[in-house]
Amino acid sequence: MRKLQKNLSSRKKYPESSLADLYDPILMPKDLRDAHKKNDSAVLEAYGFDKNFSENEIVAELMKLYQNLTEK
């Protein structure tokens, strides 16, 4: 199963929960957290980013890539 699809499938298990509830750092269901961790790892690998990058570093690198693409 694709990583993103696993995220969506995990979210569907909690139809009574809002996105705010599902993505609350304390309340986030374990299966959804695990699915996102796997997805994050796949993205880091796909872009060749260091797996120890902080979220801010990842966003900064993605923005650099976007700027390079849009400047052409």
N, CA and C atoms as a LAMMPS dump frame, in Angstrom:
ITEM: TIMESTEP
0
ITEM: NUMBER OF ATOMS
216
ITEM: BOX BOUNDS ff ff ff
-5.0000000000000000e+02 5.0000000000000000e+02
-5.0000000000000000e+02 5.0000000000000000e+02
-5.0000000000000000e+02 5.0000000000000000e+02
ITEM: ATOMS id mol type element x y z
1 1 1 N 0.847 -1.186 0
2 1 2 C 0 0 0
3 1 3 C 0.889 1.245 0
4 2 1 N 0.538 2.189 -0.795
5 2 2 C 1.314 3.417 -0.841
6 2 3 C 1.283 4.109 0.509
7 3 1 N 2.36 4.808 0.806
8 3 2 C 2.496 5.448 2.114
9 3 3 C 1.393 6.473 2.364
10 4 1 N 1.104 7.314 1.383
11 4 2 C 0.061 8.314 1.561
12 4 3 C -1.296 7.649 1.761
13 5 1 N -1.553 6.595 1.019
14 5 2 C -2.827 5.89 1.161
15 5 3 C -2.965 5.318 2.569
16 6 1 N -1.858 4.87 3.145
17 6 2 C -1.893 4.345 4.508
18 6 3 C -2.292 5.455 5.482
19 7 1 N -1.79 6.679 5.259
20 7 2 C -2.186 7.809 6.1
21 7 3 C -3.691 8.028 6.012
22 8 1 N -4.196 8.044 4.78
23 8 2 C -5.625 8.29 4.583
24 8 3 C -6.468 7.157 5.164
25 9 1 N -6.02 5.929 4.984
26 9 2 C -6.757 4.78 5.536
27 9 3 C -6.788 4.827 7.054
28 10 1 N -5.675 5.233 7.648
29 10 2 C -5.629 5.339 9.104
30 10 3 C -6.597 6.41 9.594
31 11 1 N -6.657 7.533 8.868
32 11 2 C -7.571 8.612 9.275
33 11 3 C -9.028 8.174 9.185
34 12 1 N -9.349 7.344 8.186
35 12 2 C -10.738 6.901 8.014
36 12 3 C -11.234 6.052 9.182
37 13 1 N -10.316 5.5 9.964
38 13 2 C -10.709 4.679 11.119
39 13 3 C -11.33 5.521 12.231
40 14 1 N -11.195 6.842 12.12
41 14 2 C -11.652 7.737 13.184
42 14 3 C -12.59 8.806 12.624
43 15 1 N -13.732 8.38 12.055
44 15 2 C -14.628 9.342 11.412
45 15 3 C -15.234 10.366 12.375
46 16 1 N -15.271 10.032 13.646
47 16 2 C -15.845 10.942 14.64
48 16 3 C -14.85 12.002 15.104
49 17 1 N -13.595 11.858 14.698
50 17 2 C -12.55 12.789 15.128
51 17 3 C -12.3 13.863 14.077
52 18 1 N -12.11 15.079 14.546
53 18 2 C -11.757 16.168 13.636
54 18 3 C -10.277 16.046 13.293
55 19 1 N -9.855 16.759 12.246
56 19 2 C -8.43 16.767 11.902
57 19 3 C -7.612 17.364 13.042
58 20 1 N -8.192 18.347 13.731
59 20 2 C -7.496 18.94 14.883
60 20 3 C -7.242 17.879 15.946
61 21 1 N -8.222 17.022 16.177
62 21 2 C -8.048 15.948 17.161
63 21 3 C -7.032 14.919 16.673
64 22 1 N -7.149 14.53 15.403
65 22 2 C -6.265 13.5 14.866
66 22 3 C -4.805 13.94 14.852
67 23 1 N -4.582 15.237 14.653
68 23 2 C -3.21 15.729 14.558
69 23 3 C -2.727 16.44 15.813
70 24 1 N -3.473 16.299 16.89
71 24 2 C -3.013 16.802 18.181
72 24 3 C -1.837 15.935 18.612
73 25 1 N -0.689 16.533 18.957
74 25 2 C 0.494 15.736 19.297
75 25 3 C 0.276 14.741 20.435
76 26 1 N -0.642 15.035 21.311
77 26 2 C -0.901 14.137 22.446
78 26 3 C -1.954 13.087 22.106
79 27 1 N -2.96 13.479 21.356
80 27 2 C -4.09 12.592 21.08
81 27 3 C -3.961 11.771 19.802
82 28 1 N -2.992 12.069 18.966
83 28 2 C -2.869 11.394 17.672
84 28 3 C -2.799 9.876 17.846
85 29 1 N -3.689 9.141 17.16
86 29 2 C -3.66 7.676 17.262
87 29 3 C -2.318 7.111 16.793
88 30 1 N -1.88 6.057 17.462
89 30 2 C -0.57 5.469 17.171
90 30 3 C -0.45 5.014 15.721
91 31 1 N -1.497 4.394 15.17
92 31 2 C -1.396 3.908 13.793
93 31 3 C -1.245 5.063 12.801
94 32 1 N -1.887 6.185 13.068
95 32 2 C -1.753 7.353 12.2
96 32 3 C -0.36 7.962 12.348
97 33 1 N 0.137 8.036 13.562
98 33 2 C 1.489 8.554 13.805
99 33 3 C 2.53 7.682 13.087
100 34 1 N 2.372 6.365 13.203
101 34 2 C 3.301 5.434 12.545
102 34 3 C 3.247 5.573 11.029
103 35 1 N 2.045 5.718 10.477
104 35 2 C 1.896 5.881 9.032
105 35 3 C 2.595 7.152 8.563
106 36 1 N 2.462 8.219 9.325
107 36 2 C 3.115 9.476 8.951
108 36 3 C 4.635 9.38 9.071
109 37 1 N 5.117 8.68 10.064
110 37 2 C 6.569 8.515 10.206
111 37 3 C 7.146 7.78 9.004
112 38 1 N 6.438 6.737 8.541
113 38 2 C 6.901 5.989 7.369
114 38 3 C 6.86 6.859 6.12
115 39 1 N 5.816 7.646 5.995
116 39 2 C 5.702 8.554 4.862
117 39 3 C 6.815 9.598 4.903
118 40 1 N 7.06 10.153 6.068
119 40 2 C 8.128 11.15 6.217
120 40 3 C 9.481 10.566 5.829
121 41 1 N 9.747 9.348 6.265
122 41 2 C 11.02 8.696 5.927
123 41 3 C 11.159 8.503 4.417
124 42 1 N 10.067 8.114 3.769
125 42 2 C 10.094 7.913 2.317
126 42 3 C 10.364 9.227 1.588
127 43 1 N 9.768 10.318 2.061
128 43 2 C 9.985 11.619 1.436
129 43 3 C 11.438 12.062 1.624
130 44 1 N 11.954 11.906 2.838
131 44 2 C 13.347 12.279 3.094
132 44 3 C 14.292 11.505 2.177
133 45 1 N 14.02 10.224 2.031
134 45 2 C 14.865 9.388 1.171
135 45 3 C 14.733 9.791 -0.296
136 46 1 N 13.508 10.051 -0.718
137 46 2 C 13.271 10.411 -2.12
138 46 3 C 14.002 11.692 -2.514
139 47 1 N 14.066 12.635 -1.594
140 47 2 C 14.733 13.906 -1.89
141 47 3 C 16.196 13.915 -1.474
142 48 1 N 16.656 12.839 -0.87
143 48 2 C 18.04 12.763 -0.457
144 48 3 C 18.365 13.627 0.751
145 49 1 N 17.352 13.906 1.556
146 49 2 C 17.549 14.725 2.748
147 49 3 C 18.06 13.866 3.898
148 50 1 N 18.816 14.484 4.763
149 50 2 C 19.305 13.826 5.975
150 50 3 C 18.106 13.47 6.858
151 51 1 N 18.06 12.238 7.346
152 51 2 C 16.905 11.837 8.162
153 51 3 C 16.873 12.511 9.523
154 52 1 N 17.922 13.249 9.864
155 52 2 C 17.932 14 11.122
156 52 3 C 17.535 15.458 10.94
157 53 1 N 17.126 15.834 9.713
158 53 2 C 16.675 17.206 9.467
159 53 3 C 15.478 17.525 10.349
160 54 1 N 15.435 18.748 10.816
161 54 2 C 14.253 19.225 11.549
162 54 3 C 13.178 19.561 10.517
163 55 1 N 11.972 19.762 10.996
164 55 2 C 10.88 20.129 10.09
165 55 3 C 11.206 21.444 9.376
166 56 1 N 11.786 22.389 10.097
167 56 2 C 12.158 23.673 9.487
168 56 3 C 13.197 23.483 8.386
169 57 1 N 14.17 22.614 8.599
170 57 2 C 15.185 22.355 7.586
171 57 3 C 14.576 21.703 6.343
172 58 1 N 13.64 20.796 6.559
173 58 2 C 12.969 20.125 5.44
174 58 3 C 12.194 21.147 4.615
175 59 1 N 11.432 21.989 5.292
176 59 2 C 10.647 23.01 4.585
177 59 3 C 11.576 23.946 3.818
178 60 1 N 12.68 24.355 4.439
179 60 2 C 13.628 25.249 3.773
180 60 3 C 14.196 24.596 2.51
181 61 1 N 14.558 23.331 2.59
182 61 2 C 15.103 22.627 1.426
183 61 3 C 14.055 22.464 0.33
184 62 1 N 12.818 22.158 0.72
185 62 2 C 11.746 22.021 -0.266
186 62 3 C 11.477 23.36 -0.954
187 63 1 N 11.544 24.441 -0.2
188 63 2 C 11.341 25.765 -0.796
189 63 3 C 12.452 26.096 -1.788
190 64 1 N 13.683 25.714 -1.469
191 64 2 C 14.794 25.934 -2.406
192 64 3 C 14.544 25.173 -3.707
193 65 1 N 14.097 23.926 -3.586
194 65 2 C 13.814 23.122 -4.772
195 65 3 C 12.691 23.766 -5.596
196 66 1 N 11.669 24.23 -4.916
197 66 2 C 10.541 24.878 -5.594
198 66 3 C 11.004 26.139 -6.321
199 67 1 N 11.825 26.955 -5.649
200 67 2 C 12.325 28.174 -6.281
201 67 3 C 13.153 27.853 -7.518
202 68 1 N 13.966 26.824 -7.433
203 68 2 C 14.763 26.413 -8.595
204 68 3 C 13.877 25.998 -9.767
205 69 1 N 12.809 25.292 -9.47
206 69 2 C 11.901 24.843 -10.524
207 69 3 C 11.13 26.001 -11.151
208 70 1 N 10.716 26.954 -10.34
209 70 2 C 9.898 28.035 -10.858
210 70 3 C 10.707 29.144 -11.529
211 71 1 N 12.009 29.19 -11.295
212 71 2 C 12.865 30.189 -11.927
213 71 3 C 13.173 29.841 -13.374
214 72 1 N 13.008 28.602 -13.73
215 72 2 C 13.368 28.151 -15.096
216 72 3 C 12.311 28.499 -16.096
